[in-house]
Amino acid sequence: MSTEHLNNEEAISKLKEMATKIDIGMLCTHTKDSKHVHAVPMSTQEVDDQGNIWFLFSSESETFRHLQEDSSICLLYSDPGNYSFLSIHADTEVSQDQGRIDKYWNKMIEGWFEKGKEDPRIRVMKVKPHEAHYWDTKSNKMITFMKVAVSGITGQKMDVGRSGDLNI
Protein backbone atom coordinates (compact mmCIF):
# COMPACT_ATOMS: atom_id res chain seq x y z
CA MET A 1 0.00 0.00 0.00
CA SER A 2 1.44 3.33 -0.98
CA THR A 3 1.15 6.55 0.99
CA GLU A 4 -0.67 9.49 -0.52
CA HIS A 5 -1.39 12.47 1.72
CA LEU A 6 -4.17 14.69 0.41
CA ASN A 7 -4.64 18.39 1.10
CA ASN A 8 -7.46 20.92 0.98
CA GLU A 9 -10.01 20.22 -1.78
CA GLU A 10 -8.56 16.77 -2.59
CA ALA A 11 -8.73 15.83 1.09
CA ILE A 12 -12.32 17.07 1.40
CA SER A 13 -13.29 15.19 -1.76
CA LYS A 14 -11.78 11.93 -0.42
CA LEU A 15 -13.44 12.42 2.97
CA LYS A 16 -16.80 13.09 1.31
CA GLU A 17 -16.46 10.10 -1.04
CA MET A 18 -15.60 7.64 1.72
CA ALA A 19 -17.95 8.89 4.47
CA THR A 20 -20.88 9.05 2.05
CA LYS A 21 -20.21 5.62 0.54
CA ILE A 22 -19.73 3.88 3.89
CA ASP A 23 -22.52 5.97 5.54
CA ILE A 24 -22.45 4.51 9.06
CA GLY A 25 -19.63 5.71 11.27
CA MET A 26 -18.87 4.77 14.85
CA LEU A 27 -18.93 8.04 16.78
CA CYS A 28 -16.73 7.83 19.87
CA THR A 29 -17.18 10.29 22.73
CA HIS A 30 -15.23 10.70 25.95
CA THR A 31 -16.46 10.81 29.52
CA LYS A 32 -14.80 12.09 32.64
CA ASP A 33 -16.03 8.99 34.50
CA SER A 34 -14.21 6.43 32.37
CA LYS A 35 -10.97 5.99 30.49
CA HIS A 36 -12.93 4.12 27.80
CA VAL A 37 -14.67 5.72 24.86
CA HIS A 38 -18.40 5.46 24.31
CA ALA A 39 -19.12 4.41 20.69
CA VAL A 40 -22.42 4.52 18.83
CA PRO A 41 -23.26 3.99 15.15
CA MET A 42 -24.37 7.16 13.37
CA SER A 43 -25.68 7.62 9.83
CA THR A 44 -23.97 10.41 7.91
CA GLN A 45 -26.46 13.01 6.72
CA GLU A 46 -24.02 15.15 4.75
CA VAL A 47 -20.38 15.98 4.21
CA ASP A 48 -20.37 19.65 3.20
CA ASP A 49 -17.94 21.51 0.93
CA GLN A 50 -15.77 22.49 3.92
CA GLY A 51 -15.41 18.86 5.06
CA ASN A 52 -17.80 19.13 8.00
CA ILE A 53 -19.87 16.00 8.66
CA TRP A 54 -23.49 16.38 9.79
CA PHE A 55 -25.67 14.11 11.94
CA LEU A 56 -29.03 14.20 13.70
CA PHE A 57 -29.35 12.72 17.20
CA SER A 58 -31.28 13.01 20.45
CA SER A 59 -30.70 15.28 23.43
CA GLU A 60 -31.67 12.28 25.59
CA SER A 61 -28.73 10.19 24.35
CA GLU A 62 -25.52 9.41 26.20
CA THR A 63 -23.68 10.95 23.26
CA PHE A 64 -25.39 14.29 23.92
CA ARG A 65 -24.49 14.13 27.62
CA HIS A 66 -20.86 13.30 26.81
CA LEU A 67 -20.58 16.17 24.34
CA GLN A 68 -21.69 18.57 27.08
CA GLU A 69 -18.52 17.58 28.99
CA ASP A 70 -16.11 17.22 26.05
CA SER A 71 -16.92 18.24 22.49
CA SER A 72 -14.02 16.30 20.94
CA ILE A 73 -14.81 13.01 19.22
CA CYS A 74 -13.32 10.27 17.13
CA LEU A 75 -15.33 9.06 14.14
CA LEU A 76 -14.48 5.72 12.53
CA TYR A 77 -15.81 4.50 9.18
CA SER A 78 -15.17 0.91 8.13
CA ASP A 79 -16.01 -1.02 4.98
CA PRO A 80 -14.11 -4.29 5.44
CA GLY A 81 -15.62 -5.80 2.29
CA ASN A 82 -13.80 -3.20 0.22
CA TYR A 83 -10.87 -2.65 2.60
CA SER A 84 -11.79 1.02 2.99
CA PHE A 85 -11.31 2.72 6.34
CA LEU A 86 -11.42 6.28 7.61
CA SER A 87 -10.38 7.61 11.03
CA ILE A 88 -11.29 11.17 12.01
CA HIS A 89 -10.51 13.22 15.11
CA ALA A 90 -12.74 16.25 15.38
CA ASP A 91 -14.47 18.87 17.44
CA THR A 92 -18.24 19.19 17.40
CA GLU A 93 -20.91 21.85 17.57
CA VAL A 94 -24.45 20.95 18.62
CA SER A 95 -27.50 23.00 17.67
CA GLN A 96 -31.22 22.82 17.01
CA ASP A 97 -30.92 24.29 13.50
CA GLN A 98 -34.44 23.72 12.11
CA GLY A 99 -33.24 24.28 8.55
CA ARG A 100 -30.80 21.37 8.86
CA ILE A 101 -33.41 19.21 10.59
CA ASP A 102 -35.80 19.84 7.68
CA LYS A 103 -33.02 19.16 5.16
CA TYR A 104 -32.00 15.81 6.70
CA TRP A 105 -35.44 14.56 7.75
CA ASN A 106 -36.35 11.15 6.30
CA LYS A 107 -38.36 8.04 7.17
CA MET A 108 -35.43 6.43 8.99
CA ILE A 109 -34.98 9.42 11.30
CA GLU A 110 -38.73 9.65 11.80
CA GLY A 111 -38.53 6.27 13.54
CA TRP A 112 -36.35 7.78 16.28
CA PHE A 113 -38.53 10.83 16.97
CA GLU A 114 -42.25 10.17 17.55
CA LYS A 115 -43.15 13.85 17.54
CA GLY A 116 -41.80 14.44 14.04
CA LYS A 117 -39.53 17.22 12.87
CA GLU A 118 -40.66 19.49 15.68
CA ASP A 119 -39.59 17.04 18.41
CA PRO A 120 -37.72 19.19 20.98
CA ARG A 121 -35.16 16.40 21.54
CA ILE A 122 -33.70 16.58 18.01
CA ARG A 123 -30.18 17.91 17.85
CA VAL A 124 -27.92 18.65 14.89
CA MET A 125 -24.27 17.72 15.25
CA LYS A 126 -21.62 19.38 13.12
CA VAL A 127 -18.37 17.40 13.16
CA LYS A 128 -15.39 19.60 12.29
CA PRO A 129 -12.41 17.34 11.43
CA HIS A 130 -8.95 18.48 12.49
CA GLU A 131 -7.13 15.20 11.82
CA ALA A 132 -8.06 12.36 9.46
CA HIS A 133 -6.41 9.28 8.00
CA TYR A 134 -7.66 6.92 5.30
CA TRP A 135 -6.93 3.46 3.90
CA ASP A 136 -8.51 2.71 0.53
CA THR A 137 -7.80 -0.22 -1.78
CA LYS A 138 -10.34 0.84 -4.43
CA SER A 139 -11.17 -2.83 -4.91
CA ASN A 140 -12.78 -5.57 -2.88
CA LYS A 141 -11.13 -7.83 -0.33
CA MET A 142 -10.62 -10.76 -2.73
CA ILE A 143 -8.88 -8.67 -5.40
CA THR A 144 -6.70 -7.01 -2.76
CA PHE A 145 -5.78 -10.42 -1.33
CA MET A 146 -4.88 -11.68 -4.81
CA LYS A 147 -2.69 -8.62 -5.50
CA VAL A 148 -0.87 -9.11 -2.20
CA ALA A 149 -0.39 -12.84 -2.93
CA VAL A 150 0.93 -12.19 -6.47
CA SER A 151 3.25 -9.52 -5.11
CA GLY A 152 4.54 -11.91 -2.44
CA ILE A 153 5.08 -14.78 -4.85
CA THR A 154 6.57 -12.88 -7.79
CA GLY A 155 8.26 -10.01 -5.98
CA GLN A 156 6.49 -7.68 -8.41
CA LYS A 157 5.07 -4.59 -6.76
CA MET A 158 1.30 -4.49 -7.15
CA ASP A 159 -0.86 -1.43 -6.48
CA VAL A 160 -2.97 -2.59 -3.53
CA GLY A 161 -4.26 0.84 -2.63
CA ARG A 162 -3.48 4.06 -0.85
CA SER A 163 -3.37 5.36 2.67
CA GLY A 164 -2.56 8.75 4.01
CA ASP A 165 -3.50 11.82 5.96
CA LEU A 166 -6.37 14.05 4.92
CA ASN A 167 -5.30 17.63 5.63
CA ILE A 168 -8.49 19.66 5.44
N, C-alpha and C positions, 0 to 999 in steps of 0.2 A: 504494500500500500504506500503510495507516495503522499508527501505532504504538500498541501496547497492552501496557504493562508489567504483568506479573502477579505477585502476591505470595502467599506462604504456601501455603494449601491450593489456591488457583487455579493457582499456579505448579506445584505438585507434580502436580496433575491434568493440566495441559497436558504436562508432562514425561513423565508416565506414558503418556498417550494417544499421544504421538508416538513415544517410544522403543519402545513395545510394538508399534505398528502397523508401523513401519519395520523393527524387529527387529535388523538387522545394523548395527552401528556400527563405524566405523574408530577403533580405540583407538591413540592416539599416545603413545609414551613417549619419554623423553629419555635421552641417554647422555652421559657425560663425554668420550667419544672423538670425538664428532661434533657439529657445529652443526645437523645435520639430525635431524628426528624419525624414529622407527621406527614405522610404522603397520601394524596387522594388523586384519583383519575379525573381529569378535566378535559372537556371538549373545546377545542380552539374555535372561537367565533370568527376571528379575523387576525391577520398579521398586516398591519398598516404600512404605508410607504416609508415610515421612519423606523420600522422594525419592531414596533411595539406589538405585543400580543394581547388580545382581548378575550375575557371570559365573563360569564354571568354565574353568580353563585348566591348563596343565602347568608343573611346576617345571623342566622341561627346555627351556622356550621362552626366546627372547631377551627377550620381554616380562617374564618373571619375573626374569631377570638385571637388566634395566634398572630394574625397580621396587625392587630391592635397593639401587640407587644413588640413585634419586630416585623418590619415591612419587607425584609429581604427574603428571597425565596430561591430555590433551585427548581428548575423545570426540566424534566427528562422525557424525551420522545424516543420510542424504540419500535423499529419494524424489523424484527429478527428474520422474517421470511425474505427480506431484501437486503439484509445486512446494512441497514441505514439507522443511524443513531445520532441524537442531538442532545447536548448538555448545555443548559443555560443557567447562568447566575444573574439575578436581576433584583431590582427594587420594584415595588408595586405602589400603585395609587388606587384607592377604593372610592367609588362615588355611587350616586343614585341617578346618573345621567339618563333621563327618560328617553332622549333621542337614541342613545346606544341600546337601551332596552328594547325599544321599538324596532330598531334595525336588526337585532340579533334574535328577536322572538321567533320561535318555531314550535312545532308540535312536541318535540322532544323536551324542550325547556318547560313547556306548559305542564308536563307531567310532574315537575318538581314544585310548581307554584299553583295551588288550587284557586287562588284569587285572581289569576290572570296577570296581565302586564302591569296592573296597578298594585300588585302585592307589595306591601311595604317592606318585606324582607329581601327583595331582590337587590343585589349589589352588582356593580360593574367593576371588574378588576382590570387595570391596565398594567401589564408587565413590561418593564423597561429594562431590556437586557444591557448588562455592562460587560459581560464576559460570556462567550459561547464557543463551543467546539463541536465539530461534526465528523462523522465517519460515514462514507457513502460509497458503496460498491457499484452503484448504477446497474446492478444485475441481481438476480436472485441467488439464494444460498447455494444451490446446486452448481450454477455456473461459476460462482466464486470459488467453491471447493475444487472444481475441475481445474480452474486456472492455477490455483495454489499447487495442486498435485502435479500438473504439467511442469510448472516452474521448478518444483522440487526434484522431479525426475530428470528433466532435461537440462536444468541449470539456466534455461532461457528466462529472462525477466518478462513476466506477464503483467499487464495492467489490471490489478485487482481492485482498484478504486482509489479514493482520495480521503484524506483526513486533514484537518487543520483548524485554525482559529478563525472565528468570524468576528472581525473588528468593525463594529457598527458605528 
